[in-house]
Amino acid sequence: MSQRLDRVDELLRQEIGAILAREVSDPRIGFVTVTKVETTPDLSEARVWVSIIGTPDERKATLRALEHAMPFVRRNLGVRIRIRRIPALHVRHDDTIERGTRVLKLLDDIGSGAVADPLADDASATPTESLPTPVPRLPREGDAPPEPDPTNVEASAVQPRARAARRTAPRTATKRPHGARDDRKGKRPPREPGAGR
């Protein structure tokens, strides 16, 4: 979507919200918030997403009232803003807030233990909501090796012993090819007597 269309959508959202709040006096329209407007690229139509507070019956009545109010809102938009074409407005219910609230309530109920156990002996205690049971993720090929657990006493006791064993182990001499630099000193190793250039 282009930035111009995004700006038009945001302008329409603000103006429709202001018109509904100040100029529409239908008692059936309760607590309504215009959450989003999606306009077609040719500006012929726009979906107006609204969040409505109330019971399901009140929401349905409010949606019907909003559909009847949209021609009035569209005329007022023509006076308030200057764009090439005022789109036809179609109201849609935005239930993301209700769904988010419901998920938070379910999580709170699970945390407090208020949700009935589906495996309980009482058959009438069936839960009304069903959420997937979290399971631990099994290691897969390509995963990084697990971090050592600092609370694991056995592993932390073994590590110092392993370091001490490495310090006391005898070093094995490695033979370097002729002309190789000794990395510790930054010098070439001494030549053996009788060796040619």
C-alpha positions as CSV (number, residue, x, y, z in Angstrom):
1,M,0.0,0.0,0.0
2,S,1.3,3.5,-0.9
3,Q,2.1,6.1,1.7
4,R,-0.5,8.4,0.1
5,L,-3.2,5.8,0.6
6,D,-2.1,5.3,4.2
7,R,-2.4,9.1,4.8
8,V,-5.9,9.1,3.3
9,D,-6.9,6.2,5.5
10,E,-5.6,7.9,8.6
11,L,-7.3,11.2,7.7
12,L,-10.6,9.4,7.0
13,R,-10.3,7.5,10.3
14,Q,-9.8,10.7,12.3
15,E,-12.6,12.6,10.5
16,I,-15.2,9.8,10.7
17,G,-14.5,9.4,14.4
18,A,-14.9,13.2,15.0
19,I,-18.2,13.2,13.0
20,L,-19.6,10.2,14.9
21,A,-18.6,11.8,18.2
22,R,-19.9,15.3,17.6
23,E,-22.5,15.3,14.8
24,V,-24.4,12.0,14.9
25,S,-27.1,12.0,17.6
26,D,-28.6,8.6,17.1
27,P,-29.3,7.1,20.5
28,R,-28.7,3.6,19.2
29,I,-25.0,4.4,18.6
30,G,-23.3,3.7,21.9
31,F,-19.6,3.7,22.7
32,V,-17.9,3.5,19.3
33,T,-14.3,3.9,18.4
34,V,-13.1,4.0,14.8
35,T,-10.0,1.8,14.9
36,K,-9.0,1.6,11.2
37,V,-10.1,2.6,7.7
38,E,-9.1,0.6,4.6
39,T,-9.6,2.4,1.3
40,T,-9.5,0.8,-2.2
41,P,-6.7,2.3,-4.4
42,D,-9.3,4.0,-6.6
43,L,-11.0,5.6,-3.5
44,S,-14.3,4.2,-4.5
45,E,-15.0,2.2,-1.3
46,A,-13.7,2.1,2.2
47,R,-14.1,-0.3,5.1
48,V,-14.6,1.4,8.4
49,W,-13.5,-0.8,11.3
50,V,-15.2,0.1,14.6
51,S,-14.8,-1.2,18.1
52,I,-18.1,-1.2,20.1
53,I,-18.5,-1.6,23.8
54,G,-21.6,-3.4,25.0
55,T,-23.5,-6.7,24.9
56,P,-23.8,-8.6,21.6
57,D,-27.3,-7.3,21.1
58,E,-26.2,-3.7,21.6
59,R,-23.3,-4.2,19.2
60,K,-25.7,-5.5,16.5
61,A,-28.0,-2.5,17.0
62,T,-25.1,-0.1,16.9
63,L,-23.8,-1.6,13.7
64,R,-27.2,-1.2,12.1
65,A,-27.4,2.4,13.2
66,L,-23.9,3.1,11.9
67,E,-24.8,1.7,8.5
68,H,-27.8,4.0,8.4
69,A,-25.6,7.0,9.5
70,M,-22.8,6.4,6.9
71,P,-24.5,8.5,4.0
72,F,-24.7,11.4,6.5
73,V,-21.0,10.9,7.5
74,R,-20.0,10.7,3.8
75,R,-21.7,14.0,3.0
76,N,-20.0,15.7,6.0
77,L,-16.6,14.2,4.8
78,G,-17.2,16.0,1.5
79,V,-17.4,19.3,3.3
80,R,-14.5,18.7,5.7
81,I,-11.8,17.2,3.5
82,R,-10.7,17.8,0.0
83,I,-9.8,14.6,-1.9
84,R,-10.6,13.5,-5.4
85,R,-13.5,11.2,-4.4
86,I,-15.2,10.5,-1.1
87,P,-15.5,6.7,-0.9
88,A,-18.6,4.7,-0.1
89,L,-18.3,3.7,3.6
90,H,-19.0,0.2,4.8
91,V,-18.9,-0.5,8.5
92,R,-17.2,-3.6,9.9
93,H,-17.0,-4.7,13.5
94,D,-13.4,-4.9,14.8
95,D,-13.3,-7.5,17.6
96,T,-9.5,-7.5,18.2
97,I,-9.9,-5.7,21.5
98,E,-12.5,-8.2,22.7
99,R,-10.4,-11.2,21.6
100,G,-7.3,-9.7,23.3
101,T,-9.3,-9.2,26.5
102,R,-10.6,-12.7,26.3
103,V,-7.1,-14.2,25.9
104,L,-5.8,-12.1,28.8
105,K,-8.7,-13.3,31.0
106,L,-8.1,-16.9,30.1
107,L,-4.4,-16.6,30.9
108,D,-5.3,-15.0,34.2
109,D,-7.7,-17.8,35.0
110,I,-5.1,-20.4,34.1
111,G,-2.6,-18.7,36.3
112,S,-4.9,-18.5,39.3
113,G,-6.2,-22.1,38.8
114,A,-9.8,-21.0,38.1
115,V,-10.0,-23.1,34.8
116,A,-11.4,-26.5,35.4
117,D,-9.2,-29.5,34.7
118,P,-10.5,-31.4,31.7
119,L,-9.1,-34.6,33.2
120,A,-11.0,-34.2,36.4
121,D,-13.3,-36.9,37.7
122,D,-16.4,-34.8,37.5
123,A,-17.7,-35.1,33.9
124,S,-19.8,-31.9,34.2
125,A,-16.6,-29.8,34.7
126,T,-15.8,-29.6,31.0
127,P,-14.0,-26.4,30.1
128,T,-15.7,-23.8,27.9
129,E,-12.4,-22.8,26.3
130,S,-9.6,-25.0,25.0
131,L,-6.0,-23.9,24.8
132,P,-3.1,-26.0,23.6
133,T,-0.9,-27.6,26.3
134,P,2.6,-26.3,26.0
135,V,5.3,-29.0,25.5
136,P,9.0,-28.6,25.8
137,R,10.8,-28.2,22.5
138,L,13.0,-31.1,21.6
139,P,16.6,-30.4,20.3
140,R,17.0,-30.4,16.6
141,E,19.9,-30.8,14.3
142,G,21.8,-27.5,13.9
143,D,20.8,-26.1,17.3
144,A,23.6,-24.5,19.4
145,P,24.9,-26.7,22.2
146,P,23.1,-26.1,25.5
147,E,24.6,-23.5,27.9
148,P,26.1,-24.9,31.1
149,D,23.7,-24.6,34.0
150,P,25.3,-22.5,36.8
151,T,23.0,-24.0,39.4
152,N,24.2,-27.5,38.6
153,V,26.6,-28.3,41.4
154,E,28.1,-31.5,39.8
155,A,29.0,-29.7,36.6
156,S,30.6,-26.7,38.3
157,A,32.7,-29.1,40.5
158,V,34.0,-31.0,37.5
159,Q,35.1,-27.9,35.5
160,P,37.8,-26.7,38.0
161,R,39.2,-30.2,38.2
162,A,39.4,-30.4,34.4
163,R,41.2,-27.1,34.2
164,A,43.7,-28.2,36.9
165,A,44.4,-31.4,35.0
166,R,45.1,-29.5,31.8
167,R,47.6,-27.2,33.6
168,T,49.5,-30.1,35.1
169,A,49.6,-32.3,31.9
170,P,53.0,-32.5,30.3
171,R,53.3,-30.6,27.0
172,T,54.2,-32.6,24.0
173,A,56.9,-31.2,21.7
174,T,55.8,-30.6,18.2
175,K,58.3,-30.4,15.4
176,R,57.9,-27.4,13.1
177,P,59.0,-27.4,9.5
178,H,62.2,-25.6,8.7
179,G,61.7,-21.8,8.4
180,A,58.4,-21.7,10.3
181,R,58.1,-19.0,12.9
182,D,57.8,-19.7,16.6
183,D,54.5,-18.0,17.4
184,R,55.4,-17.6,21.1
185,K,58.5,-15.5,20.5
186,G,57.9,-14.2,17.0
187,K,61.3,-15.5,15.9
188,R,62.5,-18.3,13.6
189,P,63.7,-21.4,15.4
190,P,67.4,-21.9,15.5
191,R,68.9,-23.8,12.5
192,E,70.3,-27.2,13.1
193,P,74.0,-27.6,12.5
194,G,74.8,-28.9,9.0
195,A,71.4,-27.9,7.5
196,G,71.6,-26.3,4.1
197,R,70.0,-23.1,3.1
